[in-house]
């Protein structure tokens, strides 16, 4: 498998470019990190962050299951000649 395919196969399968997919993944990663920290705080101090982690997970789950992939042809139109091969 080529290096380019390693970086583009999955993003294209969900109708995104590499950079678009990175943005979406990071938009999930940062809230999950915050929720994880809130859960750690809650484990030690159960009167703090009572619903922070669970409400974050519920919100992100709703976002994830309601996403609709775009057609693969639309990805090629947005690539703008970017090629991740070094």
C-alpha positions in Angstrom: 0.0 0.0 0.0 1.4 3.4 -0.9 2.1 6.1 1.6 -0.5 8.3 0.1 -3.2 5.6 0.4 -2.4 5.2 4.1 -3.3 8.8 4.7 -6.3 9.1 2.3 -8.1 5.8 2.1 -10.2 6.2 5.3 -10.9 9.9 4.9 -12.1 9.3 1.3 -14.3 6.5 2.6 -16.3 9.0 4.7 -16.3 11.7 2.0 -13.6 13.9 3.4 -10.1 15.1 2.4 -7.2 14.3 4.7 -7.3 17.8 6.2 -11.1 17.8 6.6 -10.9 14.5 8.4 -8.2 15.8 10.6 -10.4 18.7 11.6 -13.3 16.4 12.4 -11.2 14.0 14.4 -9.7 16.9 16.4 -13.2 18.3 17.0 -13.9 15.0 18.8 -10.5 14.5 20.4 -10.4 17.8 22.4 -13.8 17.4 24.0 -13.0 13.8 24.8 -9.8 14.9 26.5 -11.7 17.4 28.5 -14.3 14.8 29.4 -11.6 12.4 30.5 -10.0 15.0 32.7 -13.4 15.8 34.2 -13.9 12.1 34.9 -10.6 12.0 36.7 -11.5 14.9 38.8 -14.9 13.4 39.5 -13.3 10.1 40.6 -11.4 11.9 43.3 -13.9 14.6 44.1 -17.3 13.1 43.3 -19.2 16.3 44.0 -17.4 18.0 41.1 -17.9 17.5 37.3 -21.0 15.3 38.1 -22.3 15.3 34.5 -19.5 16.7 32.4 -18.1 13.5 31.0 -21.4 11.8 30.4 -23.0 14.8 28.7 -19.9 15.3 26.5 -20.0 11.7 25.4 -23.8 11.9 24.7 -23.3 15.0 22.6 -20.4 13.6 20.6 -22.2 10.3 20.1 -25.2 12.2 18.6 -22.9 14.1 16.3 -21.2 11.0 15.2 -24.3 8.9 14.4 -25.9 11.8 12.6 -23.0 12.4 10.2 -23.6 11.6 6.5 -20.7 10.8 4.3 -20.3 12.8 1.1 -19.8 11.2 -2.3 -16.2 10.3 -3.0 -16.2 12.4 -6.2 -16.8 15.5 -4.1 -13.5 14.8 -2.2 -11.5 14.9 -5.4 -12.9 18.3 -6.2 -11.7 19.7 -2.8 -8.2 18.2 -2.8 -6.8 21.2 -4.7 -3.7 19.3 -5.8 -2.5 18.5 -2.3 -0.4 15.4 -2.2 0.8 14.0 1.1 3.5 11.8 -0.4 7.0 12.9 0.7 
